[in-house]
Amino acid sequence: MNGCISMSIAVEGLSKMPDKVVVFLKGTLEQPQCGFSNAVVQILRQHSICDYMAYNMLDDPQLQQGMKDYSN
């Protein structure tokens, strides 16, 4: 199995975690690194959603590529 396929499978697995909400951000919850990530964090806070898993896409280039492959 090549790296792209296995990363796509890993991304699919992350998206089906038992947490009700899984967020893939550029940056962290405390310091979003783009406008879209900041908007997502603000919306979650405004609706008092605290029970979710957040992943920083900037920390893992393989996860970035896996998300691109998975979304296509």
N, CA, C and O atoms as CSV, one atom per row, in Angstrom:
chain,resi,resn,atom,element,x,y,z
A,1,MET,N,N,0.859,-1.177,0.000
A,1,MET,CA,C,0.000,0.000,0.000
A,1,MET,C,C,0.897,1.230,0.000
A,1,MET,O,O,1.818,1.315,0.812
A,2,ASN,N,N,0.647,2.191,-0.900
A,2,ASN,CA,C,1.522,3.352,-0.928
A,2,ASN,C,C,1.126,4.368,0.128
A,2,ASN,O,O,0.074,4.244,0.755
A,3,GLY,N,N,1.982,5.387,0.326
A,3,GLY,CA,C,1.773,6.373,1.377
A,3,GLY,C,C,0.494,7.162,1.235
A,3,GLY,O,O,-0.173,7.445,2.231
A,4,CYS,N,N,0.130,7.529,-0.011
A,4,CYS,CA,C,-1.082,8.331,-0.220
A,4,CYS,C,C,-2.325,7.550,0.168
A,4,CYS,O,O,-3.229,8.092,0.804
A,5,ILE,N,N,-2.376,6.289,-0.208
A,5,ILE,CA,C,-3.547,5.477,0.111
A,5,ILE,C,C,-3.646,5.263,1.616
A,5,ILE,O,O,-4.729,5.390,2.189
A,6,SER,N,N,-2.524,4.938,2.265
A,6,SER,CA,C,-2.583,4.678,3.698
A,6,SER,C,C,-2.914,5.953,4.466
A,6,SER,O,O,-3.610,5.887,5.479
A,7,MET,N,N,-2.431,7.123,4.010
A,7,MET,CA,C,-2.764,8.374,4.684
A,7,MET,C,C,-4.237,8.689,4.490
A,7,MET,O,O,-4.882,9.184,5.415
A,8,SER,N,N,-4.789,8.416,3.308
A,8,SER,CA,C,-6.218,8.638,3.086
A,8,SER,C,C,-7.052,7.776,4.014
A,8,SER,O,O,-8.074,8.223,4.535
A,9,ILE,N,N,-6.623,6.554,4.221
A,9,ILE,CA,C,-7.331,5.653,5.142
A,9,ILE,C,C,-7.229,6.196,6.569
A,9,ILE,O,O,-8.202,6.151,7.321
A,10,ALA,N,N,-6.064,6.703,6.941
A,10,ALA,CA,C,-5.886,7.279,8.278
A,10,ALA,C,C,-6.784,8.503,8.469
A,10,ALA,O,O,-7.398,8.663,9.523
A,11,VAL,N,N,-6.860,9.361,7.458
A,11,VAL,CA,C,-7.719,10.548,7.538
A,11,VAL,C,C,-9.172,10.131,7.673
A,11,VAL,O,O,-9.915,10.704,8.470
A,12,GLU,N,N,-9.576,9.142,6.904
A,12,GLU,CA,C,-10.951,8.649,7.004
A,12,GLU,C,C,-11.219,8.126,8.413
A,12,GLU,O,O,-12.288,8.364,8.975
A,13,GLY,N,N,-10.248,7.414,8.982
A,13,GLY,CA,C,-10.402,6.911,10.345
A,13,GLY,C,C,-10.526,8.035,11.360
A,13,GLY,O,O,-11.339,7.954,12.281
A,14,LEU,N,N,-9.714,9.096,11.196
A,14,LEU,CA,C,-9.799,10.241,12.104
A,14,LEU,C,C,-11.168,10.908,12.017
A,14,LEU,O,O,-11.730,11.338,13.025
A,15,SER,N,N,-11.690,10.986,10.806
A,15,SER,CA,C,-12.978,11.667,10.632
A,15,SER,C,C,-14.136,10.858,11.205
A,15,SER,O,O,-15.238,11.387,11.352
A,16,LYS,N,N,-13.912,9.594,11.528
A,16,LYS,CA,C,-14.974,8.750,12.084
A,16,LYS,C,C,-14.738,8.423,13.556
A,16,LYS,O,O,-15.273,7.446,14.080
A,17,MET,N,N,-13.931,9.254,14.212
A,17,MET,CA,C,-13.663,9.062,15.635
A,17,MET,C,C,-14.964,9.222,16.422
A,17,MET,O,O,-15.912,9.830,15.924
A,18,PRO,N,N,-15.021,8.690,17.631
A,18,PRO,CA,C,-16.256,8.787,18.418
A,18,PRO,C,C,-16.597,10.217,18.850
A,18,PRO,O,O,-17.723,10.478,19.274
A,19,ASP,N,N,-15.634,11.150,18.747
A,19,ASP,CA,C,-15.958,12.536,19.072
A,19,ASP,C,C,-17.022,13.018,18.094
A,19,ASP,O,O,-16.998,12.656,16.918
A,20,LYS,N,N,-17.940,13.819,18.571
A,20,LYS,CA,C,-19.017,14.287,17.716
A,20,LYS,C,C,-18.507,15.246,16.643
A,20,LYS,O,O,-19.059,15.302,15.544
A,21,VAL,N,N,-17.454,15.999,16.960
A,21,VAL,CA,C,-16.915,16.979,16.022
A,21,VAL,C,C,-15.407,16.788,15.936
A,21,VAL,O,O,-14.718,16.718,16.953
A,22,VAL,N,N,-14.910,16.706,14.715
A,22,VAL,CA,C,-13.463,16.654,14.470
A,22,VAL,C,C,-13.131,17.829,13.567
A,22,VAL,O,O,-13.732,17.989,12.505
A,23,VAL,N,N,-12.171,18.658,13.988
A,23,VAL,CA,C,-11.811,19.866,13.266
A,23,VAL,C,C,-10.356,19.779,12.832
A,23,VAL,O,O,-9.470,19.496,13.639
A,24,PHE,N,N,-10.123,20.025,11.549
A,24,PHE,CA,C,-8.768,20.087,11.015
A,24,PHE,C,C,-8.454,21.556,10.763
A,24,PHE,O,O,-9.036,22.178,9.874
A,25,LEU,N,N,-7.534,22.109,11.548
A,25,LEU,CA,C,-7.221,23.535,11.512
A,25,LEU,C,C,-5.822,23.797,10.968
A,25,LEU,O,O,-4.951,22.927,10.999
A,26,LYS,N,N,-5.631,24.994,10.478
A,26,LYS,CA,C,-4.283,25.512,10.262
A,26,LYS,C,C,-3.979,26.317,11.512
A,26,LYS,O,O,-4.492,27.423,11.688
A,27,GLY,N,N,-3.149,25.763,12.374
A,27,GLY,CA,C,-2.844,26.390,13.651
A,27,GLY,C,C,-3.507,25.625,14.782
A,27,GLY,O,O,-3.912,24.472,14.631
A,28,THR,N,N,-3.604,26.295,15.912
A,28,THR,CA,C,-4.184,25.679,17.106
A,28,THR,C,C,-5.458,26.417,17.499
A,28,THR,O,O,-5.782,27.464,16.939
A,29,LEU,N,N,-6.165,25.861,18.457
A,29,LEU,CA,C,-7.369,26.523,18.953
A,29,LEU,C,C,-7.027,27.881,19.558
A,29,LEU,O,O,-7.785,28.842,19.426
A,30,GLU,N,N,-5.886,27.945,20.217
A,30,GLU,CA,C,-5.452,29.185,20.856
A,30,GLU,C,C,-4.893,30.181,19.850
A,30,GLU,O,O,-4.951,31.389,20.078
A,31,GLN,N,N,-4.351,29.688,18.736
A,31,GLN,CA,C,-3.729,30.548,17.734
A,31,GLN,C,C,-3.998,30.034,16.327
A,31,GLN,O,O,-3.109,29.462,15.697
A,32,PRO,N,N,-5.220,30.232,15.826
A,32,PRO,CA,C,-5.513,29.822,14.458
A,32,PRO,C,C,-4.625,30.609,13.485
A,32,PRO,O,O,-4.340,31.784,13.714
A,33,GLN,N,N,-4.191,29.960,12.404
A,33,GLN,CA,C,-3.241,30.575,11.480
A,33,GLN,C,C,-3.861,31.034,10.168
A,33,GLN,O,O,-3.141,31.481,9.276
A,34,CYS,N,N,-5.184,30.932,10.031
A,34,CYS,CA,C,-5.846,31.461,8.834
A,34,CYS,C,C,-7.250,31.899,9.215
A,34,CYS,O,O,-7.767,31.534,10.271
A,35,GLY,N,N,-7.849,32.677,8.351
A,35,GLY,CA,C,-9.173,33.218,8.627
A,35,GLY,C,C,-10.240,32.150,8.782
A,35,GLY,O,O,-11.108,32.256,9.648
A,36,PHE,N,N,-10.178,31.110,7.937
A,36,PHE,CA,C,-11.172,30.049,8.018
A,36,PHE,C,C,-11.056,29.304,9.342
A,36,PHE,O,O,-12.066,29.047,9.997
A,37,SER,N,N,-9.831,28.953,9.743
A,37,SER,CA,C,-9.635,28.260,11.022
A,37,SER,C,C,-10.108,29.122,12.177
A,37,SER,O,O,-10.726,28.619,13.115
A,38,ASN,N,N,-9.826,30.409,12.122
A,38,ASN,CA,C,-10.275,31.326,13.173
A,38,ASN,C,C,-11.799,31.373,13.224
A,38,ASN,O,O,-12.384,31.370,14.307
A,39,ALA,N,N,-12.441,31.417,12.062
A,39,ALA,CA,C,-13.909,31.440,12.022
A,39,ALA,C,C,-14.494,30.169,12.633
A,39,ALA,O,O,-15.477,30.232,13.371
A,40,VAL,N,N,-13.898,29.025,12.332
A,40,VAL,CA,C,-14.378,27.758,12.888
A,40,VAL,C,C,-14.275,27.771,14.408
A,40,VAL,O,O,-15.218,27.391,15.102
A,41,VAL,N,N,-13.134,28.206,14.922
A,41,VAL,CA,C,-12.926,28.256,16.374
A,41,VAL,C,C,-13.941,29.190,17.024
A,41,VAL,O,O,-14.513,28.858,18.062
A,42,GLN,N,N,-14.169,30.358,16.419
A,42,GLN,CA,C,-15.121,31.327,16.975
A,42,GLN,C,C,-16.545,30.777,16.977
A,42,GLN,O,O,-17.282,30.964,17.946
A,43,ILE,N,N,-16.929,30.108,15.910
A,43,ILE,CA,C,-18.278,29.520,15.837
A,43,ILE,C,C,-18.463,28.454,16.914
A,43,ILE,O,O,-19.500,28.410,17.576
A,44,LEU,N,N,-17.461,27.597,17.090
A,44,LEU,CA,C,-17.556,26.570,18.125
A,44,LEU,C,C,-17.677,27.211,19.504
A,44,LEU,O,O,-18.466,26.754,20.332
A,45,ARG,N,N,-16.908,28.258,19.753
A,45,ARG,CA,C,-16.975,28.949,21.049
A,45,ARG,C,C,-18.329,29.624,21.247
A,45,ARG,O,O,-18.907,29.544,22.331
A,46,GLN,N,N,-18.842,30.289,20.206
A,46,GLN,CA,C,-20.128,30.988,20.320
A,46,GLN,C,C,-21.262,30.030,20.660
A,46,GLN,O,O,-22.221,30.413,21.330
A,47,HIS,N,N,-21.157,28.802,20.206
A,47,HIS,CA,C,-22.200,27.809,20.460
A,47,HIS,C,C,-21.866,26.899,21.640
A,47,HIS,O,O,-22.518,25.878,21.858
A,48,SER,N,N,-20.841,27.286,22.395
A,48,SER,CA,C,-20.419,26.551,23.604
A,48,SER,C,C,-20.143,25.081,23.331
A,48,SER,O,O,-20.442,24.218,24.157
A,49,ILE,N,N,-19.568,24.804,22.164
A,49,ILE,CA,C,-19.185,23.434,21.829
A,49,ILE,C,C,-17.764,23.216,22.337
A,49,ILE,O,O,-16.814,23.834,21.856
A,50,CYS,N,N,-17.640,22.331,23.310
A,50,CYS,CA,C,-16.344,22.086,23.936
A,50,CYS,C,C,-15.831,20.671,23.694
A,50,CYS,O,O,-14.632,20.414,23.807
A,51,ASP,N,N,-16.724,19.768,23.367
A,51,ASP,CA,C,-16.372,18.359,23.230
A,51,ASP,C,C,-16.051,18.038,21.773
A,51,ASP,O,O,-16.888,17.508,21.043
A,52,TYR,N,N,-14.829,18.365,21.363
A,52,TYR,CA,C,-14.403,18.064,20.004
A,52,TYR,C,C,-12.901,17.847,19.955
A,52,TYR,O,O,-12.172,18.221,20.873
A,53,MET,N,N,-12.456,17.239,18.871
A,53,MET,CA,C,-11.045,16.948,18.669
A,53,MET,C,C,-10.530,17.902,17.591
A,53,MET,O,O,-11.167,18.058,16.550
A,54,ALA,N,N,-9.401,18.529,17.831
A,54,ALA,CA,C,-8.811,19.453,16.859
A,54,ALA,C,C,-7.418,18.973,16.471
A,54,ALA,O,O,-6.627,18.570,17.324
A,55,TYR,N,N,-7.130,19.021,15.175
A,55,TYR,CA,C,-5.821,18.638,14.640
A,55,TYR,C,C,-5.210,19.822,13.919
A,55,TYR,O,O,-5.871,20.467,13.105
A,56,ASN,N,N,-3.946,20.113,14.213
A,56,ASN,CA,C,-3.216,21.188,13.553
A,56,ASN,C,C,-2.595,20.647,12.267
A,56,ASN,O,O,-1.643,19.867,12.310
A,57,MET,N,N,-3.130,21.057,11.145
A,57,MET,CA,C,-2.652,20.581,9.843
A,57,MET,C,C,-1.220,21.017,9.557
A,57,MET,O,O,-0.499,20.343,8.823
A,58,LEU,N,N,-0.808,22.144,10.136
A,58,LEU,CA,C,0.527,22.675,9.854
A,58,LEU,C,C,1.635,21.848,10.507
A,58,LEU,O,O,2.796,21.941,10.108
A,59,ASP,N,N,1.285,21.052,11.496
A,59,ASP,CA,C,2.279,20.211,12.176
A,59,ASP,C,C,2.598,18.929,11.416
A,59,ASP,O,O,3.591,18.269,11.720
A,60,ASP,N,N,1.786,18.568,10.445
A,60,ASP,CA,C,1.943,17.262,9.800
A,60,ASP,C,C,1.706,17.352,8.292
A,60,ASP,O,O,0.560,17.310,7.844
A,61,PRO,N,N,2.788,17.476,7.500
A,61,PRO,CA,C,2.637,17.556,6.037
A,61,PRO,C,C,1.933,16.329,5.445
A,61,PRO,O,O,1.221,16.457,4.449
A,62,GLN,N,N,2.116,15.156,6.032
A,62,GLN,CA,C,1.437,13.956,5.529
A,62,GLN,C,C,-0.069,14.053,5.745
A,62,GLN,O,O,-0.850,13.621,4.897
A,63,LEU,N,N,-0.473,14.615,6.868
A,63,LEU,CA,C,-1.891,14.810,7.128
A,63,LEU,C,C,-2.467,15.824,6.136
A,63,LEU,O,O,-3.585,15.649,5.649
A,64,GLN,N,N,-1.714,16.874,5.839
A,64,GLN,CA,C,-2.159,17.860,4.830
A,64,GLN,C,C,-2.415,17.181,3.500
A,64,GLN,O,O,-3.465,17.374,2.886
A,65,GLN,N,N,-1.448,16.379,3.055
A,65,GLN,CA,C,-1.601,15.708,1.768
A,65,GLN,C,C,-2.718,14.670,1.828
A,65,GLN,O,O,-3.473,14.512,0.868
A,66,GLY,N,N,-2.822,13.977,2.932
A,66,GLY,CA,C,-3.884,12.992,3.099
A,66,GLY,C,C,-5.259,13.627,3.018
A,66,GLY,O,O,-6.175,13.044,2.436
A,67,MET,N,N,-5.421,14.817,3.594
A,67,MET,CA,C,-6.701,15.513,3.515
A,67,MET,C,C,-7.006,15.933,2.085
A,67,MET,O,O,-8.150,15.845,1.639
A,68,LYS,N,N,-5.978,16.392,1.361
A,68,LYS,CA,C,-6.185,16.762,-0.046
A,68,LYS,C,C,-6.614,15.545,-0.848
A,68,LYS,O,O,-7.557,15.618,-1.637
A,69,ASP,N,N,-5.923,14.425,-0.650
A,69,ASP,CA,C,-6.257,13.196,-1.372
A,69,ASP,C,C,-7.656,12.693,-1.001
A,69,ASP,O,O,-8.421,12.275,-1.870
A,70,TYR,N,N,-7.983,12.738,0.296
A,70,TYR,CA,C,-9.267,12.247,0.777
A,70,TYR,C,C,-10.423,13.093,0.241
A,70,TYR,O,O,-11.483,12.563,-0.090
A,71,SER,N,N,-10.216,14.392,0.158
A,71,SER,CA,C,-11.305,15.282,-0.263
A,71,SER,C,C,-11.534,15.265,-1.776
A,71,SER,O,O,-12.560,15.745,-2.258
A,72,ASN,N,N,-10.574,14.711,-2.521
A,72,ASN,CA,C,-10.761,14.625,-3.974
A,72,ASN,C,C,-11.460,13.389,-4.344
A,72,ASN,O,O,-11.703,13.148,-5.526
